[in-house]
């Protein structure tokens, strides 16, 4: 999880738990468990940032050619003294670029309270250039901590193609009453518990064997923005321009 700068294509699917179980069995000859977690299983807890006028939400919802998000992320049970990952996720013409750095969670919180005159060099991090980009992004958009999104991830890597990665995200939850991510992965489910977000991540093209499996299992390619769905569920009133009702969100209708 320490890779700091990378680019790839992502295909998202919203599938049932049954489809997930069948796909894991079928792809066994081609894939291995991710080296992190227990047989590729671990939890992800992320603090997302937003502007006062929900600019990040609308950029994502309207699928602008170029859009970006800022998040502070931890894995499994990370304490305030553990490491976090601060990252900018950018998407341009369906290509995802990520720039991230490792930073102690306590130090990340200290940075979020920084004064305008403070230098990014005053903070401990694995990559000061990425921190400078994050700092510029925060100031330019006036980003503030907005909500916490968490889920249980089951991750796989290709045995023969190091660029291919497949992840299944289950038990997707969100909250905004407690923005301390070290308090763990909990909150309200924003996608039905019987549904799973599948992401196929690859540098070039999806291999033919995987395409055939997805077709055989009737896996439907579908946009599933964790950020937008969570924002809509947590909003006291649906954001203007959103035609998704709460019932539809809860059954994964996005």
C-alpha positions in Angstrom: 0.0 0.0 0.0 3.0 2.3 -0.1 3.0 3.0 -3.8 2.8 6.8 -4.0 2.3 7.8 -7.7 0.5 5.6 -10.2 -2.0 5.7 -13.1 -4.5 3.1 -14.3 -7.9 2.4 -15.7 -10.8 1.3 -13.5 -14.0 -0.5 -14.4 -16.7 -0.6 -11.7 -19.5 -3.2 -11.3 -22.3 -3.4 -8.8 -22.9 -7.2 -8.2 -24.6 -9.5 -5.7 -22.9 -11.4 -2.9 -23.6 -14.6 -4.9 -21.9 -13.2 -8.0 -18.9 -12.2 -5.9 -18.6 -15.6 -4.4 -18.8 -17.3 -7.8 -16.3 -14.9 -9.4 -13.8 -15.5 -6.6 -14.0 -19.3 -7.3 -13.8 -18.9 -11.1 -10.8 -16.6 -11.1 -8.7 -18.7 -8.6 -6.4 -20.1 -11.3 -5.5 -16.6 -12.5 -5.4 -14.5 -9.3 -3.7 -14.5 -5.9 -4.7 -12.8 -2.7 -3.4 -9.3 -2.1 -0.3 -9.5 0.1 -2.0 -7.2 2.7 -4.6 -8.4 5.2 -5.8 -11.9 6.0 -6.1 -13.7 2.6 -6.5 -10.3 0.9 -9.1 -9.1 3.4 -8.8 -5.8 5.3 -10.9 -2.7 6.2 -10.6 0.7 4.6 -11.6 3.9 6.4 -11.3 7.2 4.6 -11.9 10.9 5.5 -13.2 12.8 2.5 -13.0 16.5 1.9 -15.5 18.9 0.3 -16.0 22.5 -0.5 -18.7 24.7 1.1 -20.7 24.6 -2.1 -20.3 20.8 -2.8 -18.1 21.4 -5.8 -16.4 18.0 -5.5 -19.8 16.3 -5.4 -21.0 18.0 -8.5 -17.8 17.4 -10.4 -18.2 13.7 -9.7 -21.9 13.5 -10.2 -21.8 15.3 -13.5 -18.9 13.1 -14.7 -16.6 16.0 -15.7 -13.7 14.9 -17.9 -11.4 16.0 -15.2 -12.3 15.6 -11.6 -10.4 15.0 -8.3 -10.9 14.2 -4.7 -8.8 14.5 -1.5 -8.9 11.8 1.2 -7.1 10.7 4.3 -7.1 6.9 4.6 -6.2 4.2 7.0 -6.3 0.4 6.8 -7.6 -2.0 9.5 -7.3 -0.9 13.1 -4.9 2.0 12.9 -4.4 4.1 16.0 -3.7 7.8 16.3 0.0 6.9 16.4 -0.1 4.7 13.3 0.4 5.6 9.6 -2.2 7.1 7.3 -2.2 7.8 3.6 -3.0 11.2 2.3 -3.9 11.2 -1.4 -5.3 13.1 -4.3 -7.3 10.9 -6.7 -7.7 12.4 -10.1 -9.7 11.1 -13.1 -9.2 12.3 -16.6 -10.9 10.6 -19.6 -11.5 7.4 -17.6 -7.8 7.2 -16.5 -7.3 7.3 -12.7 -4.2 9.0 -11.4 -3.3 8.8 -7.7 -0.6 10.8 -5.8 -0.3 9.9 -2.2 2.1 10.0 0.7 2.5 8.2 4.0 2.0 10.4 7.1 1.5 9.6 10.8 -2.2 10.0 11.5 -1.4 12.3 14.4 0.7 14.5 12.1 -2.0 14.5 9.5 -4.5 16.0 12.0 -1.8 18.5 13.0 -1.5 19.5 9.4 -5.2 20.0 9.0 -5.1 22.6 11.8 -2.1 24.4 10.3 -1.9 28.1 10.0 -1.7 29.8 6.6 1.9 30.9 7.3 3.1 27.3 8.3 5.3 25.5 5.8 4.5 22.0 4.7 8.2 21.2 5.5 7.2 21.5 9.2 5.4 18.1 8.9 6.7 14.6 8.8 5.8 12.8 5.6 7.2 10.4 3.0 6.8 12.8 0.1 6.9 16.6 0.5 6.1 17.2 -3.2 2.8 15.4 -2.8 2.1 17.3 0.4 2.7 20.5 -1.5 0.1 19.4 -4.1 -2.4 18.5 -1.4 -1.8 21.8 0.3 -2.4 23.7 -2.9 -5.6 21.7 -3.7 -7.0 22.3 -0.2 -6.3 26.1 -0.4 -7.6 26.5 -4.0 -10.9 24.7 -3.3 -11.2 25.6 0.4 -11.6 22.0 1.3 -12.8 20.9 4.7 -13.3 17.4 6.3 -16.7 16.3 5.3 -17.5 12.6 5.9 -16.0 9.2 6.7 -16.5 6.3 4.3 -15.5 2.7 5.2 -15.9 -0.8 3.9 -14.5 -4.3 4.0 -12.2 -5.0 1.1 -11.3 -8.4 -0.5 -8.4 -7.8 -2.9 -6.6 -9.8 -5.5 -3.6 -9.5 -7.8 -3.0 -11.3 -11.1 -0.5 -14.2 -10.9 1.0 -13.3 -14.3 0.2 -9.6 -14.8 1.4 -7.3 -12.1 -0.8 -4.5 -13.5 -4.1 -6.3 -12.9 -5.8 -5.9 -9.6 -9.4 -6.8 -8.6 -11.1 -5.6 -5.4 -14.5 -6.4 -3.9 -15.9 -3.9 -1.4 -18.6 -5.0 1.0 -20.5 -3.6 4.0 -20.1 0.0 2.7 -20.8 2.5 5.4 -20.6 6.3 5.9 -20.9 8.9 8.7 -20.3 12.6 9.4 -21.0 12.8 13.1 -17.5 11.4 14.0 -14.7 12.4 11.6 -11.9 10.7 13.6 -11.0 7.8 11.3 -9.0 6.0 14.1 -12.4 5.3 15.7 -12.8 2.6 13.1 -15.1 1.5 10.3 -18.7 2.1 11.3 -21.7 4.1 10.1 -24.9 3.8 8.1 -24.9 1.4 5.1 -25.2 3.4 1.9 -25.5 0.4 -0.4 -27.6 -2.6 0.3 -25.7 -5.2 2.3 -26.4 -7.8 -0.4 -24.5 -5.8 -3.0 -20.8 -5.6 -3.6 -18.8 -3.0 -5.5 -16.4 -4.7 -7.8 -13.5 -2.7 -9.3 -11.2 -4.0 -12.0 -8.0 -2.0 -12.1 -5.6 -2.4 -15.0 -3.0 -0.3 -16.9 -4.2 -1.3 -20.4 -7.0 -3.7 -21.3 -9.0 -6.2 -19.3 -7.8 -9.8 -20.1 -10.2 -11.9 -22.2 -10.6 -14.6 -19.6 -11.9 -12.0 -17.1 -14.2 -10.4 -19.6 -15.7 -13.8 -20.3 -16.2 -14.6 -16.6 -17.9 -11.3 -16.0 -20.3 -11.9 -19.0 -21.0 -15.5 -17.9 -22.0 -14.3 -14.4 -24.0 -11.3 -15.8 -22.0 -8.8 -13.9 -23.2 -5.4 -14.9 -20.7 -2.6 -15.4 -22.1 0.3 -13.4 -20.9 3.6 -12.0 -20.8 3.4 -8.2 -19.4 6.5 -6.6 -18.9 5.9 -2.9 -18.4 9.6 -2.4 -21.6 10.7 -4.1 -23.8 8.0 -2.7 -22.6 8.7 0.8 -23.0 12.5 0.4 -26.6 11.9 -0.8 -27.5 9.6 2.1 -25.9 11.9 4.7 -27.4 15.1 3.4 -30.5 16.3 5.3 -32.0 17.2 2.0 -31.0 15.8 -1.3 -28.5 18.1 -3.1 -30.0 20.1 -5.8 -29.7 18.4 -9.2 -29.7 14.9 -7.7 -32.7 12.8 -8.7 -31.7 9.8 -6.6 -34.0 9.1 -3.7 -32.9 7.5 -0.5 -34.6 4.1 -1.2 -32.7 3.9 -4.5 -29.4 4.7 -2.9 -29.9 2.0 -0.2 -30.5 -0.7 -2.9 -27.5 0.4 -4.9 -29.5 2.2 -7.6 -26.7 4.6 -8.7 
